[in-house]
Amino acid sequence: MAERPEDADEPSAPEPESVAEPQNEPSPDDALRPAGLSAPAEGAETLAEADAAPDSPAEEALEAERIQDAAEKDPSAPSGGSGALLVAAGIFASRVIGLVRDRAVAYYFGSGAFADVYRLALRAPNFLQNLLGEGTLSASFIPIYSRMLEEGREEDAGRFAGAIFGLLAAVAFGAAILGVLLAEPFVAVIASGFLGDADKVQAGTLVVDRFDLAVRVVRLTFPMTGFLVLSAWCLGVLNSHRRFLLSYFAPVAWNVALLAALFGGAYLYLDDPFGVGRVDVVPADQLSQLLVAVFVGGIVGGILQFGVQLPLVLKLLTGFRPRLSLQVEGVREGIKAFVPVVLGRGAYQLSGYLDFWLSTFVAAGALGAIGYAQTLYLLPISLFGMSVAASELPELSRISRSELGAFLTRVNRSVRQIFFLIVPTVVGYLGFGSLVVGAFYQTGQFAADDTWQVTLVLAAYSLGMVATTAGRLLQNAFYALSDTKTPAKIAVWRVAVSAVIGGGLMFVLDRYSVTDVVGIASEGDPLRLGAVGLALGSAVGAWVELWRLVAALKTHDPAFRLPWGRAVQMVGLAGLAAIPATLVMGFVPSAPFPVWAYGIGVIGVFGISYMALGHLFGFEESDAWVGRFLRKLKR
């Protein structure tokens, strides 16, 4: 259990005028924000979560599809499907090391004030990564650079890459310098709720001044972001040359550097670096020093992620020379494509910052709980969404040009395949959420009440998981129909609904503690449930968005409908699969096993039972997933 932040009787802060659903760290909805079917996917990790999903499962899927096609067509690329497998291996390695990193963070910082600062520090300069990184380069740099290569103009491509590199470096590091110099007012704006922490520390209701600590670490994360932006440029070059392995494994270096800094800092600053238990045995000043050390490691990690790719990039480029010039061929065209993407992303960034600002007004631990829950929430969405989209969505853009009926049938089939794994994920998170969270995070200072706080946030997010995944698939259907305005307008409704409901529920639920809900004992001031309100707002907003997207698609074909009957059958199937998992919980005592081993065992029984029952009852979606997995193994 992390430090206990505030007095239980402390009044809630006044509700601000506008709020936004939990986003970008990356949040469930921001990580899945709209992506055009023709846009290349993002590859490097975002700053906020090096292991999290890219901007959408569709983007990641289309990148995998493009990679596989390139690997099959280019003799110099890995043969057959091995190129796609290398990318999948890189993504998987990054996910795994990211989860290890989060578990280590949970061990030392729990889910309280220090976890809040950790999440805020990652989030603060994230706009640089999102506005200048993979997504915008996918829309502006990569298409032009790839076209020049295909035309045999290697010298022109190298000069264009050099000009883009120079402009990116100037903007990214210029913004980073401003971020370092203006860190204090910047944190004061995006985390206004931290401003009163000094008084709370003096009164003994908070163990650390989050504002002061956040300013210190934000001054480290801004330079780190500059290197991550340049790493995204490297990824664009490497993918254009069909060199996929290094670019997708490079983000692992960032995670490894953070882990090394975390363990090294623990050895240097903590009295008992590997025997951490309750927060009251770890002085706050030692944890503060440790958190600063983590982000020093982040700078090193950013340099490594950029540096490991640079030698191969320089070898591939012809005529490369960094320069600040708008006169190089392709630069003005790239900027023209860059601006609308930046404006679109800026709206999501603003929404994310509003949400972070709001969550700083409730009890300490809200940001940390949201971050832990979102990591688990995003994992199945990114993995399952990528697989389905890679095999289905590229076909949509071709079918849509000929026959609308076949197009919508394909959309419906894609939704069914997504539902088949997302529905049991929701059932699993709702029924066995505490085991999942405990398996990943319950260690050191992350105690049982921390587990339940994150479990409740995860459960709230999960209520919108089906709507979120289906909604993103329908958004891409609109893009395949060359309609970008309709999803954008509907997204405004989602944000508005999430803001009103999430903001209101956040302050209401922050009056209640984990102890009030689950009855579990807690040392010190119990953890609060304000973060659950934000997650519920996001879930409701996702369902409103899905409802309006379906209504809009019905204007193209009044007969279109989502396969809700099939979804209900999948809920029943998941319920049956939960029976053997529940029996394991009832008859196998947890005491002899570590928390992580017991949790993985129960969830494993649930997952295997679900797939087996799906095959037994003739769910074709089950056979499709098993077949996809077996084909990957054969490659």
MOWOLIN-V977461 format. One record per pair of residues at least 24 apart in sequence whose C-alpha atoms are under 6 Angstrom apart, sorted by the first residue. I is the first residue (numbers start at 1). J is the second residue. D is the distance in Angstrom with one decimal. If there is no record, write none. Layout:
<<I J D> <I J D>>
//
This chain:
<<1 110 5.6> <1 445 4.8> <1 446 4.6> <1 447 4.2> <1 450 5.6> <2 110 4.4> <2 111 5.3> <2 112 4.8> <2 279 5.7> <2 445 5.5> <3 112 5.5> <3 279 5.7> <4 524 5.7> <4 525 4.9> <5 205 6.0> <5 206 4.5> <5 364 5.1> <6 205 4.7> <6 206 5.6> <7 205 5.5> <13 361 5.9> <19 354 5.8> <19 355 5.8> <19 499 4.6> <19 503 6.0> <20 351 5.3> <20 354 5.8> <20 355 4.8> <20 499 4.3> <21 498 5.1> <21 499 5.6> <21 538 5.1> <22 355 5.7> <23 352 4.6> <24 352 5.5> <25 123 5.8> <31 55 4.7> <31 56 5.6> <32 56 3.9> <36 479 5.6> <40 138 5.4> <42 134 5.1> <42 135 5.7> <44 232 5.9> <47 126 5.9> <48 122 4.9> <48 123 5.3> <51 94 5.3> <51 95 4.5> <51 98 4.9> <53 382 5.4> <57 382 5.3> <57 385 5.0> <57 386 4.8> <58 389 5.5> <60 386 5.8> <61 386 4.3> <61 389 5.2> <61 390 4.3> <62 390 5.6> <65 390 5.2> <86 245 5.7> <90 248 4.9> <90 249 4.7> <94 252 5.3> <103 441 5.0> <106 441 5.9> <106 446 5.5> <107 443 5.1> <107 444 4.2> <107 445 5.3> <107 446 5.8> <108 445 5.8> <110 445 4.7> <110 446 4.1> <111 365 5.4> <111 368 5.2> <111 369 5.9> <111 450 5.9> <112 364 5.6> <112 365 3.8> <113 364 5.2> <113 365 5.5> <115 368 4.7> <116 365 5.8> <116 367 4.8> <116 368 4.7> <117 214 5.6> <121 218 5.2> <125 222 5.6> <129 229 5.7> <131 342 5.4> <133 229 5.0> <133 232 5.5> <134 232 5.3> <136 338 6.0> <140 334 4.6> <140 337 5.2> <140 338 5.2> <141 334 5.9> <142 236 5.9> <146 240 5.6> <154 318 5.9> <155 318 5.3> <155 319 5.1> <158 317 5.3> <158 318 5.0> <158 319 4.9> <158 320 4.5> <159 319 5.7> <159 320 5.2> <162 320 5.2> <162 321 4.9> <162 322 4.2> <163 322 5.7> <163 323 5.0> <163 324 5.9> <166 322 5.0> <166 323 4.9> <166 324 5.3> <167 324 5.7> <172 226 5.1> <173 226 5.4> <176 222 4.8> <176 223 5.3> <180 219 4.6> <183 215 5.7> <184 215 5.5> <190 357 4.9> <191 357 4.9> <191 360 5.7> <193 360 4.5> <193 361 4.4> <217 292 5.7> <224 299 4.4> <224 302 5.3> <227 302 5.2> <227 303 5.8> <228 302 5.5> <231 306 4.4> <250 305 5.2> <251 305 5.7> <253 301 5.9> <253 305 5.6> <254 301 4.0> <254 302 5.8> <254 305 5.9> <257 297 5.4> <257 301 4.9> <258 294 5.6> <258 297 5.1> <258 298 5.5> <261 293 6.0> <261 294 5.1> <261 297 4.9> <262 294 5.1> <265 290 5.3> <265 293 5.7> <276 444 5.2> <277 444 4.6> <277 445 5.1> <278 445 5.2> <366 531 5.1> <369 454 5.1> <373 454 5.7> <373 458 4.9> <397 480 4.8> <417 621 5.7> <424 574 5.3> <426 462 5.5> <430 459 5.4> <435 599 4.7> <436 599 5.9> <439 595 5.6> <439 596 3.5> <439 599 5.1> <457 532 4.6> <460 535 5.4> <460 536 5.1> <461 535 5.0> <461 539 5.8> <463 539 5.8> <464 539 3.9> <464 542 5.9> <467 542 5.6> <467 543 5.3> <467 546 5.9> <468 542 5.5> <471 546 5.0> <494 541 4.5> <494 545 5.3> <497 541 5.3> <498 537 4.3> <498 538 5.1> <498 541 4.7> <501 537 4.9> <502 533 5.2> <502 534 4.3> <502 537 3.7> <505 533 4.5> <506 530 4.3> <506 533 4.0> <506 534 5.6> <574 610 6.0> <577 606 5.6> <577 609 5.1> <577 610 4.9> <578 606 5.6> <581 605 5.5> <581 606 5.2>>
//
